Amino acid sequence: MRSLIASLLIAFSLASTAQELNCRVEVNASQIEGTNKSVFEALQNAVNEYVNTNKWTATQFSPNERIECSMFFTISEYNPSDGKMVGDLQIQAIRPVYNSSYTTTLINFRDTKIDFNYIENDPLVYNESQMENQLTQILNFYVYLILAVDFDSFSLHGGDPYFDKVATIVHQAQSSGESGWKAFENTKNRSAVLASFTDQSVRRIRELYYTYHMQGLDQMSVSPDKGRSSIDRSLDILTEIYRISPMSVGLSMFKDAKLDELVNIYSKSTAEERRHAFGLLSEIYPTEHDRLQKIKEPEK
């Protein structure tokens, strides 16, 4: 009995303290020559600890509910004198599909404008009220973006509090003058990513994520036809966004996360659903003709 009570207490403790993310962090500095690689190992360990041990929400996550994600840094430039690093960051996040062993990609995005200063063994400190430095601000941005999109996929506008956090982070960073945050700087920077989910004219993409996942994929085990119908209906939102803002980074983010999955889903759809999806997606993503052709004419 005593051992049972102890086990229950341990389980309760783990459930009440488990963090929100199970994030795999990797720093690739193979392009950097002639320098001590230990600084990149230290960076990887510091980012891993920062992302995976900070408490990001008031929501209680059990260990098996943690959001699976990854952050892959590629460092192309490094200045040892001031710790300046330049490169890119690939962000991925996945979500389980109800009543199945299948997982679906929520985010698959490459930020090509990463630059920050990091001195080996410097601690990364979370500060909600102000910007500590460029590196922690970038990490905060993507952690809360992952949380926002994940919560949106389970509940209509469920990501509201986390998109509010993302907006605060962008505002703080814009005031700092650091790169990658300025409004209208380019169509794929962090400010543009936020706008693609929250600007009034295109924010229905958040409804798309809910309908596609909760009413679509999560219904497939119960009723494949009903699930596919919801996914088919959700894609009409893409057309609406494309007509309003054809350069929205949200469109390319959805494509990079979902196009292969859509090809697989529509291979089992009716001819009418395939025609609808092919016509819609080929207009929005004309450079993906070969991949989309598999929707129009699935392999037997």
Buried (B, 14 or more C-beta within 10 A) or exposed (E): EEEEEEEEEEEEEEBEEBBBBBBBBEBBBEEBEEEEEEBBEBBBEBBBEBBBEBEBBEEEBEEEEBBBBBBBBBBBEBEEEEBEBBBBBBBBBBBBBBEEEBEBBBBBBBBEBBBBEBEBEBEBEBEEEEBBBBBBBBBBBBBBBBBBBBBBBBEBEBBBBBBEBBBBBBEBBBEEEBBBBBEEBEBBBBBBBBBBBBBEEBBBBBBBBBBBBBBBBBBBEEEEEEBBBBBBBBBEBBBBBBEEBEEBBBBBBBBBBBBEBBBEBBBEBEEEBBBBBBEBBBEBBEEBEEBBEBBBEBEE
